[in-house]
Amino acid sequence: MVTSSERVFHQAHFVTALEMHRKQHGDYPATLDDLESASGPALPRKSLAGDVYQYERVGKAGYRLMMGNGPHLLPPGMAAD
């Protein structure tokens, strides 16, 4: 089971890296690999419980960050499907 504090910590890490990338490059990265190559330090790919983090860029204005089988974090302006 993933704790809420672990989820919040990892989400903050992703959001910070994603926003830094957007400010430096003008848009969000196409993949997490692109984000890692631009941001340097490795991002968490799995929670301690083994849930996999997934990322999807949605146009130039947004993205989805998901863990396991559903979205847990949507940036402003993004709606869950």
Rosetta blueprint (number, residue, H / E / L):
1 M L
2 V L
3 T L
4 S H
5 S H
6 E H
7 R H
8 V H
9 F H
10 H H
11 Q H
12 A H
13 H H
14 F H
15 V H
16 T H
17 A H
18 L H
19 E H
20 M H
21 H H
22 R H
23 K H
24 Q H
25 H H
26 G L
27 D L
28 Y L
29 P L
30 A L
31 T L
32 L H
33 D H
34 D H
35 L H
36 E H
37 S H
38 A H
39 S H
40 G L
41 P L
42 A L
43 L L
44 P L
45 R L
46 K E
47 S L
48 L L
49 A L
50 G L
51 D L
52 V E
53 Y E
54 Q E
55 Y E
56 E E
57 R E
58 V E
59 G L
60 K L
61 A L
62 G E
63 Y E
64 R E
65 L E
66 M E
67 M E
68 G L
69 N L
70 G E
71 P E
72 H E
73 L E
74 L L
75 P L
76 P L
77 G L
78 M L
79 A L
80 A L
81 D L
